[in-house]
Amino acid sequence: MKSKVVPTIKLYDYLLVPIQIELDDNTVERLQMQILHEIHENDVRGIIIDVSMVDVIDSYISFVLSETAGMAKAMGCHTVLCGIQPQVALTLAQMGIRLKDIITARSLEDAIDILDELE
């Protein structure tokens, strides 16, 4: 695989994906492929996507994140999205966007607790 879009951290049986860059259509598609490759290469049972540093999540980015979670589920992984900022939550709600196959959590700690409870 080519260079990573974002660095990831394997924490216990989880893959932590801290997004600290601005997402656009191309970047989120590359991130999707990176996550799927890392699921395949590593023994993970859960993915935590931390978006606490992300200011904008539009309809296409939310679609790709949901699609990624569905693909991860097919590969045996749960996906938790954590750290959604208030303005992002407001925008997603106003646009009527539903995040399919994604569990949400307020913080990284909450995300880990949720994944621990799923086993």
C-alpha positions in Angstrom: 0.0 0.0 0.0 1.2 3.5 -0.7 1.8 6.1 2.0 -0.8 6.4 4.7 -3.4 9.2 4.6 -3.3 9.4 8.4 -1.1 7.5 10.9 -2.9 4.8 12.8 -2.3 3.2 16.1 -3.1 -0.4 17.0 -4.4 -0.3 20.6 -5.3 -3.8 22.0 -7.5 -5.3 19.4 -8.5 -2.0 18.0 -7.3 0.3 15.2 -7.3 3.9 16.2 -7.6 6.3 13.3 -7.1 9.9 14.5 -8.0 12.2 11.7 -6.1 15.5 12.1 -6.3 16.7 8.5 -9.0 18.4 6.4 -11.1 15.8 4.6 -12.1 16.2 1.0 -13.6 13.6 -1.4 -10.3 12.2 -2.6 -8.7 12.1 0.9 -11.7 10.3 2.4 -11.7 7.7 -0.4 -7.9 7.1 0.2 -8.6 6.8 3.9 -11.3 4.2 3.3 -8.8 2.1 1.3 -6.2 2.5 4.0 -8.6 1.4 6.8 -9.7 -1.6 4.8 -6.1 -2.7 4.1 -5.2 -2.3 7.8 -8.1 -4.4 8.8 -6.9 -7.1 6.5 -3.3 -6.8 7.6 -3.8 -6.6 11.3 -5.8 -8.6 13.8 -8.4 -6.0 14.8 -11.9 -6.4 16.0 -12.8 -2.7 16.2 -12.0 0.6 14.6 -12.2 3.9 16.3 -12.3 6.9 14.0 -11.5 10.0 16.0 -12.8 13.1 14.3 -12.4 15.6 17.2 -10.0 17.7 15.0 -12.3 17.7 12.0 -14.3 20.9 11.4 -16.4 19.8 8.4 -18.1 16.5 7.5 -20.2 16.9 4.4 -22.7 14.5 3.0 -20.2 12.7 0.8 -17.7 12.3 3.6 -20.4 10.9 5.9 -21.5 8.5 3.2 -17.9 7.2 2.7 -17.4 6.9 6.5 -20.7 4.9 6.7 -19.7 2.8 3.7 -16.3 2.1 5.3 -18.1 1.0 8.5 -20.3 -1.3 6.5 -17.3 -2.8 4.8 -15.5 -3.2 8.1 -18.5 -4.9 9.5 -18.4 -7.4 6.7 -14.7 -8.0 7.7 -15.7 -8.6 11.3 -15.1 -5.2 12.8 -17.3 -2.8 14.6 -16.7 0.9 13.9 -17.0 3.7 16.5 -16.8 7.4 15.5 -15.8 9.6 18.3 -15.3 13.3 19.0 -17.9 14.8 16.7 -17.8 18.6 17.2 -21.1 20.3 18.0 -21.1 22.3 14.7 -20.5 19.1 12.8 -23.3 17.3 14.7 -25.6 20.2 14.0 -24.8 20.2 10.3 -25.3 16.4 9.9 -28.6 16.6 11.7 -29.8 19.6 9.7 -28.9 17.8 6.5 -30.8 14.7 7.7 -27.7 12.5 7.4 -27.8 9.2 9.2 -24.5 7.3 9.9 -25.2 3.7 9.0 -23.2 0.9 10.7 -21.4 3.4 12.9 -21.6 3.7 16.6 -20.9 7.2 18.0 -19.1 8.1 21.2 -18.3 11.4 22.8 -14.6 10.6 23.5 -11.9 8.1 22.8 -12.3 6.6 26.2 -16.1 6.1 25.6 -15.3 4.5 22.3 -13.0 1.9 23.9 -15.6 1.2 26.6 -18.2 0.6 23.9 -16.0 -1.8 21.9 -15.1 -3.6 25.1 -18.8 -4.1 25.9 -19.5 -5.5 22.4 -17.4 -8.6 23.0 
